Amino acid sequence: MQASIMSYCLQSALASDASMEDILRLAAKEGFNNVEVYAGRWKIEGDIRKAAEPLREVADDLEVSLPVMGSGTRLGNLGAERDTFMQTLKAEVEACAILGSSVLTIPIIDGQPVAPDQPKAKVGVHFERMLPELIGQLQELADHANQFDVELAVLN
């Protein structure tokens, strides 16, 4: 059996300023073979793609596999934010491939279906109204991910 864990789960066992490399070292020490790197808590300066290569080298040295990368960037932003968030997600796809991961998990907007007769039903975006935009954004991201042999898994 190979033990797996999310980097997010190990982070609380370390000092608040612990790096992702520190998290991988702890994972290896505790016998974990696989770590899902959670980009939402990966403290990096600058381009995530440039941070991915040294992290992969540490993982290789520790014999820890990085099969999945979790994004903290939500799909489904509209307006001016859409392009910014799509650029971030596309960079995360590329970082995922650099890490040797084959799957990027992504959250979508928190626009769950709301019955119109519920209090505050007009707050936020109804999921069914967002569906065409979500599908369009997911297709755009999937086309990009396909170029890097990365699969997408949608969470919510």
Backbone as JSON, one array per atom type, in Angstrom:
{
  "sequence": "MQASIMSYCLQSALASDASMEDILRLAAKEGFNNVEVYAGRWKIEGDIRKAAEPLREVADDLEVSLPVMGSGTRLGNLGAERDTFMQTLKAEVEACAILGSSVLTIPIIDGQPVAPDQPKAKVGVHFERMLPELIGQLQELADHANQFDVELAVLN",
  "N": [[0.83, -1.18, 0.0], [0.46, 2.24, -0.75], [0.87, 5.2, 0.95], [-0.91, 8.25, 0.96], [-1.25, 11.84, 1.04], [-2.59, 15.15, 1.48], [-0.82, 18.17, 0.99], [-1.81, 20.28, 2.38], [-2.9, 19.13, 4.66], [-0.68, 18.39, 6.15], [0.53, 20.74, 6.72], [-0.28, 22.08, 9.05], [1.12, 20.79, 11.01], [3.57, 21.87, 11.08], [5.71, 24.79, 11.46], [4.29, 28.06, 10.91], [5.58, 29.37, 8.85], [6.59, 27.41, 7.24], [7.92, 25.87, 4.35], [6.87, 24.51, 1.14], [8.68, 22.59, 0.47], [9.58, 21.84, 3.01], [7.26, 20.62, 3.9], [7.14, 18.42, 2.19], [9.42, 17.07, 3.05], [8.62, 16.36, 5.65], [6.47, 14.7, 5.0], [7.81, 12.57, 3.71], [9.39, 11.68, 5.84], [7.41, 10.74, 7.54], [6.48, 8.59, 6.15], [4.86, 8.84, 3.9], [4.08, 8.23, 0.55], [2.99, 9.62, -1.55], [2.05, 12.92, -2.34], [-0.37, 15.4, -2.49], [0.01, 18.46, -3.85], [-1.05, 21.47, -2.63], [-1.83, 24.29, -4.17], [-3.04, 26.58, -3.27], [-2.02, 27.18, -0.8], [0.65, 27.29, -1.18], [3.48, 28.89, -0.68], [4.91, 31.1, -2.62], [7.14, 33.21, -4.44], [6.45, 35.16, -7.14], [6.32, 33.54, -10.32], [4.55, 30.57, -10.51], [5.27, 28.42, -12.07], [8.03, 28.55, -12.22], [8.7, 27.94, -9.64], [7.98, 25.32, -9.49], [9.81, 23.45, -10.63], [12.18, 23.27, -8.88], [10.85, 22.25, -6.64], [9.93, 19.81, -7.55], [12.39, 18.52, -7.86], [13.2, 18.27, -5.19], [11.18, 16.54, -4.3], [11.73, 14.31, -5.91], [14.28, 13.62, -4.9], [13.53, 12.85, -2.35], [12.03, 10.69, -2.91], [9.28, 10.95, -3.16], [6.16, 11.02, -4.62], [4.28, 13.26, -6.69], [1.36, 13.19, -7.53], [-0.98, 14.66, -7.94], [-2.16, 18.0, -8.19], [-3.59, 20.54, -6.31], [-5.65, 23.27, -6.97], [-6.16, 26.52, -5.69], [-7.53, 28.41, -6.93], [-10.46, 29.72, -8.1], [-12.7, 28.68, -10.62], [-14.88, 30.41, -12.8], [-15.1, 33.13, -12.52], [-16.16, 36.4, -13.45], [-16.31, 39.17, -15.79], [-13.76, 41.67, -15.54], [-12.11, 40.2, -13.87], [-12.1, 37.64, -14.88], [-10.17, 37.07, -16.97], [-7.75, 37.38, -15.55], [-7.93, 35.37, -13.57], [-8.15, 33.12, -15.22], [-5.64, 33.14, -16.45], [-4.05, 32.6, -14.24], [-4.98, 30.01, -13.58], [-4.2, 28.62, -15.89], [-1.42, 28.84, -15.72], [-1.11, 27.32, -13.43], [-1.86, 24.81, -14.4], [0.34, 24.31, -16.06], [2.4, 24.3, -14.16], [1.6, 22.09, -12.72], [2.1, 20.04, -14.57], [4.89, 20.28, -14.72], [5.59, 19.46, -12.17], [5.19, 16.81, -12.45], [2.74, 15.86, -12.07], [-0.47, 14.53, -12.92], [-3.02, 15.36, -12.72], [-5.05, 18.18, -12.12], [-6.84, 19.61, -9.61], [-9.69, 21.66, -9.4], [-11.61, 24.24, -7.91], [-15.0, 25.44, -8.36], [-17.12, 28.35, -8.75], [-18.93, 29.36, -5.81], [-21.69, 29.09, -6.33], [-24.31, 27.75, -5.65], [-27.3, 25.86, -6.49], [-30.27, 27.65, -5.85], [-33.42, 27.87, -4.42], [-36.01, 29.93, -5.7], [-37.84, 30.94, -3.86], [-36.59, 31.15, -1.45], [-35.15, 32.94, 1.35], [-33.12, 35.73, 0.59], [-32.58, 34.84, -1.96], [-31.82, 36.13, -4.22], [-29.24, 36.86, -3.88], [-25.92, 36.67, -4.9], [-24.88, 34.45, -7.61], [-27.02, 32.47, -9.43], [-26.56, 29.03, -9.82], [-27.49, 27.66, -12.1], [-27.66, 29.72, -13.92], [-25.05, 30.37, -14.27], [-23.97, 28.19, -15.48], [-23.57, 27.99, -18.42], [-21.37, 29.79, -18.73], [-19.51, 28.65, -16.99], [-19.06, 26.18, -18.24], [-17.93, 27.04, -20.64], [-15.55, 28.28, -19.7], [-14.35, 26.09, -18.45], [-13.95, 24.43, -20.67], [-12.12, 25.97, -22.13], [-9.96, 25.93, -20.34], [-9.53, 23.17, -20.22], [-8.73, 22.64, -22.85], [-6.26, 23.91, -22.83], [-4.98, 22.44, -20.79], [-4.86, 19.95, -21.98], [-2.75, 20.19, -23.74], [-0.63, 19.78, -22.1], [-0.84, 17.29, -21.09], [-2.43, 17.04, -18.8], [-5.08, 16.31, -16.67], [-8.27, 17.56, -15.67], [-9.99, 17.96, -12.61], [-13.0, 18.74, -11.27], [-14.02, 20.38, -8.38], [-16.3, 20.97, -5.72]],
  "CA": [[0.0, 0.0, 0.0], [1.16, 3.52, -0.74], [0.14, 6.21, 1.71], [-1.01, 9.55, 0.3], [-1.78, 12.91, 1.88], [-2.56, 16.49, 0.91], [0.14, 19.05, 1.67], [-2.65, 21.09, 3.26], [-3.09, 18.4, 5.92], [0.57, 18.34, 6.9], [1.01, 22.1, 7.0], [-0.55, 22.47, 10.43], [2.09, 20.12, 11.88], [4.83, 22.61, 10.98], [5.64, 26.23, 11.74], [3.48, 28.77, 9.92], [6.41, 29.8, 7.72], [7.16, 26.23, 6.6], [7.84, 25.86, 2.89], [6.35, 23.27, 0.56], [9.78, 21.63, 0.58], [9.52, 21.33, 4.4], [6.1, 19.73, 3.97], [7.53, 17.17, 1.52], [10.36, 16.37, 3.94], [7.82, 15.75, 6.72], [5.72, 13.59, 4.39], [8.74, 11.45, 3.52], [9.77, 11.2, 7.18], [6.27, 10.02, 8.12], [6.18, 7.41, 5.36], [3.92, 9.08, 2.81], [4.68, 8.05, -0.77], [2.35, 10.53, -2.5], [1.56, 14.17, -1.75], [-1.08, 16.35, -3.35], [0.46, 19.81, -3.58], [-2.15, 22.42, -2.67], [-1.28, 25.58, -4.59], [-3.66, 27.66, -2.5], [-1.19, 27.49, 0.37], [2.05, 27.19, -1.58], [4.04, 30.24, -0.56], [5.95, 31.33, -3.62], [7.32, 34.57, -4.95], [6.49, 35.18, -8.59], [5.7, 32.57, -11.21], [4.43, 29.22, -9.94], [5.98, 27.47, -12.94], [9.46, 28.58, -11.86], [8.82, 27.29, -8.33], [7.64, 23.9, -9.6], [10.97, 22.6, -10.94], [12.95, 22.93, -7.67], [10.03, 21.42, -5.75], [9.96, 18.45, -8.09], [13.7, 17.96, -7.55], [13.15, 17.86, -3.78], [10.31, 15.36, -4.24], [12.48, 13.19, -6.49], [15.33, 13.24, -3.95], [12.88, 12.2, -1.21], [11.24, 9.58, -3.44], [7.87, 11.25, -2.93], [5.47, 11.31, -5.87], [3.32, 14.37, -6.64], [0.45, 12.81, -8.62], [-2.1, 15.6, -8.08], [-1.97, 19.35, -7.66], [-4.86, 21.19, -6.04], [-5.65, 24.71, -7.17], [-7.03, 27.31, -4.82], [-8.09, 29.44, -7.8], [-11.81, 29.31, -8.51], [-13.2, 28.87, -11.97], [-16.22, 31.01, -12.83], [-15.08, 34.58, -12.33], [-16.69, 37.14, -14.6], [-15.82, 40.53, -15.99], [-12.31, 41.9, -15.61], [-11.4, 39.16, -13.12], [-12.09, 36.39, -15.63], [-8.88, 36.86, -17.64], [-6.71, 37.23, -14.53], [-8.05, 34.06, -12.95], [-7.84, 32.1, -16.23], [-4.18, 33.12, -16.6], [-3.53, 31.89, -13.06], [-5.3, 28.59, -13.73], [-3.37, 28.05, -16.96], [-0.07, 28.7, -15.16], [-1.16, 26.19, -12.5], [-1.83, 23.61, -15.24], [1.72, 24.1, -16.49], [3.16, 23.91, -12.97], [1.18, 20.72, -12.44], [2.87, 19.16, -15.47], [6.3, 20.35, -14.32], [5.71, 18.65, -10.95], [4.99, 15.41, -12.77], [1.35, 15.54, -11.71], [-1.31, 14.31, -14.09], [-4.36, 15.88, -12.44], [-5.21, 19.43, -11.39], [-8.19, 19.78, -9.08], [-10.07, 23.07, -9.37], [-12.94, 24.56, -7.41], [-15.78, 26.38, -9.15], [-17.77, 29.36, -7.9], [-19.84, 28.84, -4.8], [-23.05, 29.47, -6.73], [-25.12, 26.54, -5.6], [-28.71, 26.08, -6.83], [-31.06, 28.27, -4.78], [-34.85, 27.97, -4.76], [-36.36, 31.35, -5.76], [-38.66, 31.37, -2.73], [-35.75, 31.2, -0.26], [-34.65, 34.27, 1.71], [-31.87, 36.15, -0.06], [-32.36, 34.03, -3.17], [-31.25, 36.95, -5.29], [-27.84, 37.14, -3.55], [-25.0, 35.79, -5.62], [-25.24, 34.03, -8.96], [-27.63, 31.14, -9.44], [-25.71, 28.06, -10.51], [-27.99, 27.35, -13.44], [-27.37, 30.86, -14.79], [-23.6, 30.37, -14.49], [-23.55, 26.97, -16.15], [-22.93, 28.2, -19.74], [-20.06, 30.42, -18.55], [-18.62, 27.65, -16.38], [-18.7, 25.19, -19.27], [-17.01, 27.71, -21.55], [-14.25, 28.44, -19.04], [-13.77, 24.76, -18.24], [-13.48, 23.96, -21.96], [-10.89, 26.72, -22.43], [-8.89, 25.41, -19.49], [-9.26, 21.79, -20.63], [-7.94, 22.69, -24.08], [-4.89, 24.24, -22.42], [-4.46, 21.31, -20.02], [-4.6, 18.86, -22.92], [-1.42, 20.41, -24.33], [0.38, 19.4, -21.1], [-1.24, 15.95, -20.59], [-2.98, 17.21, -17.46], [-6.53, 16.19, -16.59], [-8.89, 18.46, -14.68], [-11.04, 17.4, -11.75], [-13.74, 19.87, -10.71], [-14.48, 20.18, -7.01], [-17.14, 22.0, -5.09]],
  "C": [[0.88, 1.24, 0.0], [0.29, 4.55, -0.03], [0.2, 7.55, 0.99], [-1.61, 10.57, 1.26], [-1.72, 14.23, 1.11], [-1.55, 17.33, 1.69], [-0.59, 19.92, 2.69], [-2.79, 20.45, 4.64], [-1.84, 18.38, 6.78], [1.03, 19.72, 7.36], [0.81, 22.5, 8.46], [0.41, 21.82, 11.43], [3.42, 20.86, 11.92], [4.62, 24.08, 11.35], [4.9, 26.93, 10.61], [4.28, 29.23, 8.7], [7.06, 28.63, 6.98], [6.93, 26.29, 5.1], [7.21, 24.55, 2.41], [7.43, 22.19, 0.6], [9.82, 21.01, 1.98], [8.38, 20.33, 4.55], [6.44, 18.39, 3.31], [8.5, 16.37, 2.38], [9.61, 15.67, 5.08], [7.04, 14.56, 6.17], [6.61, 12.36, 4.24], [9.12, 10.83, 4.86], [8.66, 10.34, 7.8], [5.79, 8.85, 7.27], [5.14, 7.61, 4.25], [4.65, 9.01, 1.48], [4.19, 9.09, -1.77], [1.83, 11.75, -1.75], [0.84, 14.97, -2.82], [-0.63, 17.75, -2.95], [-0.74, 20.74, -3.7], [-1.59, 23.82, -2.95], [-1.85, 26.76, -3.81], [-2.88, 28.06, -1.26], [0.3, 27.36, 0.09], [2.61, 28.6, -1.61], [5.19, 30.4, -1.55], [6.0, 32.81, -3.97], [7.34, 34.46, -6.47], [5.76, 34.03, -9.24], [5.72, 31.16, -10.63], [5.18, 28.19, -10.78], [7.46, 27.41, -12.59], [9.7, 27.92, -10.5], [8.63, 25.78, -8.43], [8.87, 23.01, -9.82], [11.8, 22.28, -9.69], [12.16, 22.05, -6.7], [10.03, 19.98, -6.25], [11.3, 17.78, -7.79], [13.77, 17.48, -6.1], [12.33, 16.58, -3.65], [11.04, 14.13, -4.79], [13.56, 12.69, -5.53], [14.75, 12.48, -2.76], [12.09, 10.95, -1.6], [9.76, 9.71, -3.07], [7.27, 11.64, -4.27], [4.47, 12.44, -5.65], [2.27, 14.14, -7.73], [-0.66, 13.81, -8.91], [-1.69, 16.95, -7.52], [-3.36, 19.96, -7.47], [-4.74, 22.69, -6.21], [-6.56, 25.36, -6.14], [-7.72, 28.41, -5.61], [-9.43, 28.96, -8.34], [-12.09, 29.63, -9.97], [-14.56, 29.56, -11.86], [-16.25, 32.49, -12.56], [-15.52, 35.25, -13.62], [-16.03, 38.5, -14.71], [-14.31, 40.59, -16.08], [-11.52, 40.81, -14.89], [-11.24, 37.87, -13.92], [-10.71, 36.11, -16.24], [-7.75, 36.63, -16.65], [-6.74, 35.83, -13.93], [-7.76, 32.94, -13.96], [-6.33, 32.01, -16.46], [-3.54, 32.37, -15.44], [-3.77, 30.4, -13.19], [-4.44, 27.93, -14.81], [-1.92, 27.89, -16.49], [-0.03, 27.53, -14.19], [-1.18, 24.86, -13.27], [-0.39, 23.29, -15.63], [2.61, 23.69, -15.32], [2.85, 22.47, -12.58], [1.97, 19.74, -13.29], [4.34, 19.14, -15.09], [6.55, 19.48, -13.08], [5.62, 17.15, -11.24], [3.6, 14.93, -12.41], [0.54, 15.38, -12.99], [-2.71, 14.87, -13.91], [-4.25, 17.19, -11.68], [-6.65, 19.5, -10.92], [-8.48, 21.27, -8.99], [-11.45, 23.24, -8.77], [-13.66, 25.47, -8.39], [-16.46, 27.36, -8.2], [-18.7, 28.69, -6.9], [-21.27, 29.27, -5.1], [-23.92, 28.24, -6.79], [-26.56, 26.85, -6.01], [-29.47, 26.6, -5.62], [-32.5, 28.35, -5.25], [-35.26, 29.44, -4.7], [-37.17, 31.85, -4.56], [-37.87, 31.45, -1.41], [-35.33, 32.63, 0.06], [-33.31, 34.53, 1.04], [-31.56, 35.35, -1.31], [-31.73, 34.83, -4.29], [-29.8, 37.32, -5.01], [-26.97, 36.16, -4.3], [-25.52, 35.44, -6.99], [-25.85, 32.64, -8.86], [-26.79, 30.21, -10.31], [-26.18, 27.83, -11.94], [-27.76, 28.51, -14.42], [-25.87, 30.91, -15.13], [-23.14, 29.2, -15.35], [-22.96, 27.2, -17.55], [-21.54, 28.83, -19.63], [-19.05, 29.43, -17.96], [-18.14, 26.63, -17.41], [-17.7, 25.8, -20.25], [-15.62, 27.86, -20.96], [-13.58, 27.09, -18.84], [-13.24, 24.2, -19.56], [-12.18, 24.66, -22.35], [-9.72, 26.18, -21.63], [-8.53, 23.98, -19.87], [-8.45, 21.74, -21.92], [-6.48, 23.0, -23.77], [-4.25, 23.05, -21.71], [-4.09, 20.14, -20.93], [-3.21, 18.97, -23.55], [-0.3, 19.93, -23.4], [0.09, 18.03, -20.49], [-1.69, 16.02, -19.14], [-4.49, 17.1, -17.55], [-7.05, 17.12, -15.5], [-9.94, 17.7, -13.89], [-11.71, 18.58, -11.05], [-14.26, 19.5, -9.33], [-15.51, 21.25, -6.66], [-17.89, 21.42, -3.94]]
}
